Amino acid sequence: MRKPEVFDTELQELAAFAKVISHPARLAILKYLAETKTCISGDISDKLPLSRTTVSQHLKELRDMGLIHGTIDGLKINYCLCNSSINEYLEKFDRFFGDIKSAEISCITNCD
């Protein structure tokens, strides 16, 4: 039984973000957009070993999460990174893992 409502909003947002970035194709799309240092007009599937349909599905997931945005330019869509949204999620992850890293817990076994 799933009960996401029992977790606070920030944990739910982090889980949704982690789910979206958990696919290597989505990471490849983000990396490609970052490397080009500009908005991409055209077919991103030309740069990835995936079909257009598959790339479109991954672009939708990234767009729905707010990590990228697309603007229509005639028959094409210009895709860009949404750095403010990306930075917001990274800050939440930093806070979350910062609390975990600073926890003073003594393990019986060596985790390293």
C-alpha positions in Angstrom: 0.0 0.0 0.0 1.4 3.4 -1.0 0.8 6.3 1.3 3.0 9.2 0.0 0.8 11.7 1.9 2.4 10.5 5.2 5.7 12.0 4.1 6.3 15.7 4.0 6.2 17.7 0.8 10.0 18.1 0.5 10.6 14.3 0.7 7.9 13.7 -1.9 9.5 16.3 -4.2 13.0 14.8 -3.7 11.6 11.3 -4.5 9.9 12.6 -7.7 13.1 14.3 -8.8 15.1 11.2 -8.1 12.7 9.1 -10.1 12.9 11.4 -13.1 16.7 11.5 -13.1 17.0 7.8 -12.4 16.9 7.0 -16.1 20.2 7.1 -18.1 18.5 8.5 -21.2 17.2 11.5 -19.2 20.6 12.1 -17.8 22.1 11.9 -21.3 19.5 14.5 -22.5 20.4 16.8 -19.6 24.1 16.4 -20.2 23.7 17.0 -23.9 21.7 20.2 -23.3 24.4 21.4 -20.8 27.2 20.6 -23.2 25.7 22.5 -26.1 25.4 25.6 -23.9 22.4 26.8 -25.9 18.8 25.9 -26.5 18.4 23.0 -29.0 16.1 23.4 -32.0 15.7 20.2 -33.8 15.8 16.6 -33.2 17.7 15.6 -30.1 17.2 11.9 -31.0 19.9 12.5 -33.7 22.4 12.8 -30.9 21.2 9.8 -28.8 20.9 6.1 -29.6 17.1 6.2 -29.1 14.1 6.6 -31.3 12.3 9.9 -31.6 9.3 8.5 -29.8 11.4 7.4 -26.8 13.3 10.7 -26.7 10.0 12.5 -26.8 8.7 10.5 -23.8 11.9 11.3 -21.8 11.7 15.0 -22.8 8.1 15.0 -21.5 9.2 13.6 -18.1 12.0 16.2 -17.8 9.7 19.0 -18.9 6.9 17.9 -16.4 9.5 18.0 -13.6 10.5 21.5 -14.7 14.1 20.5 -15.5 13.8 21.7 -19.1 11.4 23.8 -21.0 10.5 23.9 -24.6 9.2 26.8 -26.7 7.5 26.3 -30.0 9.3 27.9 -33.0 7.3 27.1 -36.1 7.4 23.3 -36.5 10.2 22.8 -34.1 10.6 23.0 -30.3 13.5 24.7 -28.7 14.6 22.9 -25.6 16.6 24.6 -22.8 17.7 23.6 -19.4 15.8 25.3 -16.6 18.7 26.1 -14.3 16.7 27.7 -11.6 14.6 24.6 -11.1 17.7 22.3 -11.3 19.5 24.4 -8.7 16.5 24.3 -6.4 16.4 20.5 -6.5 20.2 20.3 -6.0 19.9 22.6 -2.9 17.2 20.3 -1.5 19.4 17.3 -2.1 22.4 19.0 -0.5 20.3 19.8 2.6 18.9 16.3 2.8 22.2 14.5 2.4 24.0 17.1 4.5 21.8 16.1 7.5 22.6 12.5 6.8 26.3 13.0 6.5 26.5 15.0 9.7 24.6 12.4 11.7 26.7 11.0 14.5 26.0 7.3 14.1 28.4 4.6 15.1 28.0 1.5 12.9 29.0 -2.0 14.2 30.4 -2.9 10.7 32.6 -0.9 8.5 30.5 0.7 5.7 33.5 2.1 3.8 
